[in-house]
Amino acid sequence: KFLTVSPEGAPEIGFFALSKIMEKAEPAESQREDDIGRYTRAIPLYMAESVHYWNDYAANCYVQVAEGAGPVVSGVEVDGNTLFDIVPPATKYFVTGEVGCSGEGDQAQWRISLSLWNCTTRTRQTVENGSAGKAELGALVLDLQQRLLAGIGLKREQPLDVFYRQPDAEVLPVYLTQLGQSFMLTLLANDHLPKSSMWGERAMLEWPLNMALQWPEIETAKLMHLSGLGKAFDYKSETVAEHKQRSLQVLSELERANSPASRLAPLIWKGFGMQAELQDYRANVSLDAEPAYIEWLERVSQS
């Protein structure tokens, strides 16, 4: 919450979860994570994140969730004409689309189609689509994003938080996987999913850490790692203790590098029961710290 927020009164842009391109008609369903299902959520989450940092819009992402079962993946692309009267009044644009994959492994062929809807004219303004093999998927998403959103305006010279760096084509598929996994942990932490439905939890918690080690320039991977641990504390993960030593080592490295992610340290100390470190930090927090950060620190300390 203490990261920079969009300006008060900024126009809004919405990104709806993509539908799945089906070879034959299938009903909408909640499902376990697979690559296509994850990308239906991760691509709009990524675009919302990117617009938040690089345009003066308040970006929202909309995902349908079946309570207790998980995100719903639809086999039919949503008709934007049905959404004009549903989105918040401040919404200037919204994006819908679909994603699909044929073939497996390195032979997989991905198809993505994205539509930009203009709420002022109540029309579909732009449609962009393309296909790519597995190795070119990141480049395809970046290209479609750039073409689709070129006309929305309010572009910033610098990102909203100076540390933010947009993933390049090589990194993006790994980053998308992490966004999708982070979303599932958020559902779990907010009681929208039972713990029994979660599989691959260790990998989900380790993924951003491995990503941060491979691409140390991506600060958001470090933030995601610490944020993921915070969610694991919330839903009382049975595996989180395994991550203590490595996470404290990461924190130490972040503090030495003066990384913005190091400001999440109190969350980790609280989760691992390190009260002395937490109380010492509270007692010595800078008087210049933002009110939102102080408020967050109090909430963490008292939770």
C-alpha positions in Angstrom: 0.0 0.0 0.0 3.0 2.3 0.5 4.1 2.0 -3.1 3.0 4.9 -5.3 -0.7 4.9 -6.2 -2.3 6.4 -9.2 -3.3 10.1 -8.9 -6.6 10.9 -7.3 -9.3 11.1 -9.9 -7.3 9.4 -12.6 -9.4 7.9 -15.4 -9.7 4.1 -15.2 -8.9 1.3 -17.6 -10.1 -2.3 -17.0 -8.6 -5.6 -18.1 -10.9 -8.6 -18.1 -9.6 -12.2 -17.8 -9.2 -13.6 -21.2 -11.3 -16.5 -22.4 -9.8 -19.8 -23.7 -9.8 -20.4 -27.5 -11.6 -23.8 -27.7 -11.2 -26.3 -30.5 -14.9 -27.2 -29.8 -17.5 -25.6 -27.6 -17.1 -26.2 -23.9 -18.9 -24.7 -20.9 -17.2 -22.3 -18.6 -15.5 -24.1 -15.7 -13.3 -23.5 -12.7 -10.1 -25.5 -13.0 -6.7 -26.3 -11.7 -3.8 -24.3 -13.0 -2.5 -25.1 -16.4 -0.6 -22.8 -18.8 -3.6 -21.6 -20.7 -5.7 -21.1 -17.6 -2.9 -19.2 -15.9 -2.3 -17.0 -19.0 -6.0 -16.1 -19.2 -5.4 -14.2 -15.9 -1.7 -13.4 -16.1 -1.7 -11.5 -19.4 -4.4 -9.0 -18.2 -2.7 -8.8 -14.8 0.6 -7.9 -16.5 -1.0 -5.3 -18.8 -2.8 -3.7 -15.8 0.5 -3.6 -13.9 2.3 -2.1 -16.9 -0.3 0.6 -17.5 -0.3 1.4 -13.8 3.4 2.2 -13.9 3.7 3.7 -17.4 0.4 5.6 -17.9 -1.6 8.0 -15.7 -4.6 5.6 -15.4 -6.0 3.7 -12.5 -5.8 0.1 -13.8 -8.2 -2.6 -12.7 -8.2 -6.3 -13.5 -11.4 -8.4 -13.4 -11.4 -12.1 -12.9 -14.5 -14.3 -12.3 -14.0 -16.6 -9.3 -16.3 -19.5 -8.3 -16.3 -19.3 -4.5 -14.4 -22.3 -3.0 -13.5 -23.6 -6.5 -11.2 -21.1 -8.1 -11.0 -18.8 -11.2 -13.5 -19.5 -13.9 -12.1 -20.0 -17.4 -14.7 -19.3 -20.2 -14.6 -20.9 -23.6 -16.4 -17.9 -25.1 -14.9 -14.4 -25.5 -16.9 -11.9 -23.5 -18.9 -9.4 -25.7 -17.6 -6.0 -24.7 -21.0 -4.5 -25.5 -22.4 -6.2 -22.4 -19.8 -4.6 -20.2 -20.2 -0.8 -20.9 -22.9 -0.5 -18.2 -21.1 -2.8 -15.7 -17.7 -1.2 -15.5 -17.1 1.7 -13.0 -18.3 5.1 -14.3 -14.7 6.5 -14.4 -13.6 3.7 -16.9 -12.4 5.2 -20.1 -11.3 2.0 -21.8 -11.4 -1.8 -21.1 -9.7 -4.8 -22.7 -11.1 -8.2 -23.4 -9.6 -11.1 -25.4 -8.8 -14.8 -25.7 -5.8 -17.1 -25.7 -5.3 -20.6 -26.9 -2.6 -23.1 -27.6 -2.2 -26.1 -29.9 0.5 -28.7 -29.8 2.7 -29.4 -26.8 6.2 -28.6 -25.4 8.5 -26.8 -27.8 6.1 -27.4 -30.6 3.3 -25.5 -28.9 1.7 -22.7 -31.0 0.1 -19.9 -29.1 -2.7 -17.7 -30.4 -3.8 -14.4 -28.7 -6.5 -11.9 -29.6 -7.1 -8.7 -27.7 -9.8 -6.0 -28.1 -9.7 -2.4 -26.7 -13.2 -1.0 -26.0 -13.8 2.8 -25.8 -16.4 3.7 -23.1 -16.9 7.2 -24.5 -17.9 6.1 -27.9 -19.2 2.7 -26.7 -17.4 0.9 -29.5 -14.6 -1.6 -30.0 -11.7 0.7 -30.9 -8.9 -1.7 -31.7 -8.4 -5.4 -32.3 -4.9 -7.0 -32.3 -4.1 -10.6 -32.7 -1.2 -12.9 -33.5 0.4 -16.3 -33.0 3.8 -17.5 -31.9 5.8 -20.6 -30.9 6.8 -21.1 -27.3 10.1 -19.3 -27.6 8.5 -16.2 -29.1 5.5 -15.9 -26.7 7.0 -13.1 -24.7 7.7 -11.0 -27.8 4.1 -11.6 -29.0 2.6 -10.4 -25.8 4.8 -7.3 -25.7 4.0 -6.5 -29.4 0.2 -7.0 -29.0 0.3 -4.8 -25.8 2.2 -2.0 -27.5 -0.1 -2.0 -30.6 -3.3 -2.3 -28.6 -2.6 0.4 -26.1 -0.7 2.9 -28.3 -3.7 5.2 -28.5 -4.9 5.4 -24.9 -2.6 8.4 -24.1 -1.5 9.7 -20.7 2.0 8.1 -21.2 4.5 8.8 -18.5 8.2 9.7 -19.1 9.2 7.7 -16.0 7.5 4.8 -14.3 5.3 5.6 -11.3 7.8 3.9 -9.0 11.4 4.4 -10.2 12.4 0.9 -9.5 9.9 -0.7 -11.9 11.4 -2.3 -15.0 9.2 -3.9 -17.6 10.2 -7.5 -18.3 11.7 -8.1 -21.7 10.6 -10.7 -24.1 12.9 -13.4 -22.7 11.8 -12.9 -19.1 8.1 -12.3 -19.7 6.7 -15.9 -19.9 8.4 -16.6 -16.5 7.1 -13.4 -15.1 3.5 -14.2 -16.4 3.7 -17.6 -14.6 4.6 -15.8 -11.4 1.8 -13.3 -11.7 -0.7 -16.2 -12.2 0.7 -18.0 -9.2 0.7 -14.9 -7.1 -3.0 -14.4 -7.9 -3.8 -17.9 -6.7 -2.0 -17.3 -3.4 -4.0 -14.1 -3.0 -7.3 -16.1 -3.5 -6.0 -18.6 -0.8 -5.0 -15.8 1.6 -8.4 -14.2 1.3 -10.4 -17.4 1.9 -11.7 -17.7 -1.7 -10.1 -21.1 -2.1 -9.7 -24.1 0.3 -6.1 -25.1 1.0 -6.9 -28.6 -0.3 -7.2 -27.2 -3.8 -3.7 -25.8 -3.9 -1.0 -27.9 -5.5 2.6 -27.0 -6.3 2.7 -24.5 -3.3 6.4 -24.9 -2.7 7.2 -24.1 -6.3 4.9 -21.1 -6.2 6.7 -19.6 -3.2 10.1 -20.4 -4.7 9.4 -19.2 -8.3 9.9 -15.5 -7.7 13.0 -16.1 -5.6 14.6 -18.2 -8.4 13.5 -15.5 -10.9 15.1 -12.8 -8.7 18.4 -14.8 -8.6 18.4 -15.2 -12.4 17.4 -11.6 -13.2 18.6 -9.5 -10.2 17.6 -6.3 -12.0 13.9 -7.1 -11.7 12.9 -5.6 -8.4 9.3 -6.7 -8.7 10.4 -10.4 -8.5 11.9 -9.7 -5.0 8.7 -7.9 -4.0 6.7 -10.8 -5.2 8.8 -13.3 -3.2 8.3 -11.4 0.0 4.6 -10.7 -0.8 4.1 -14.4 -1.5 5.5 -15.3 2.0 3.1 -12.7 3.5 0.2 -14.5 1.9 1.5 -17.9 3.0 1.6 -16.5 6.6 -2.0 -15.4 6.2 -3.3 -18.8 5.1 -1.1 -20.6 7.6 1.0 -22.5 5.1 2.6 -25.7 6.4 5.6 -25.3 4.1 6.5 -21.7 4.8 9.0 -22.4 7.6 11.2 -24.1 5.0 11.8 -20.7 3.4 13.0 -18.9 6.5 16.8 -19.2 6.1 16.8 -18.3 2.4 14.3 -15.5 2.9 16.3 -13.8 5.6 19.4 -14.1 3.4 17.4 -12.4 0.6 16.3 -9.6 3.0 19.9 -9.0 4.1 21.0 -8.7 0.5 18.1 -6.3 -0.2 19.0 -4.1 2.7 22.6 -3.9 1.6 21.4 -2.9 -1.9 18.9 -0.4 -0.5 16.2 -2.1 -2.5 12.6 -0.9 -2.1 11.6 -4.5 -1.4 13.6 -4.4 1.9 10.8 -2.2 3.3 8.7 -5.4 3.5 11.1 -6.8 6.1 8.6 -6.3 9.0 6.1 -8.6 7.3 8.7 -11.4 7.2 9.9 -10.9 10.8 6.3 -11.0 12.0 5.5 -14.1 10.0 8.6 -15.9 11.4 7.9 -14.8 14.9 11.0 -12.5 15.1 9.5 -10.0 17.5 12.8 -8.4 18.7 13.7 -7.4 15.1 10.2 -6.1 14.5 10.1 -4.0 17.7 13.5 -2.6 17.1 12.6 -1.6 13.5 9.4 0.1 14.7 11.3 2.0 17.4 13.8 3.3 14.8 11.6 3.9 11.7 12.5 7.2 10.0 10.4 10.3 11.0 10.3 11.0 7.2 8.5 7.7 6.4 5.2 8.1 4.5 2.0 8.0 6.7 0.8 5.0 4.6 4.0 3.1 5.5 3.7 3.9 9.2 0.1 2.8 9.1 1.0 -0.5 7.4 3.8 -1.1 9.9 1.3 -0.7 12.8 -1.1 -3.2 11.1 1.7 -5.7 10.6 2.9 -5.4 14.2 -0.6 -5.8 15.7 -1.9 -8.6 13.4 
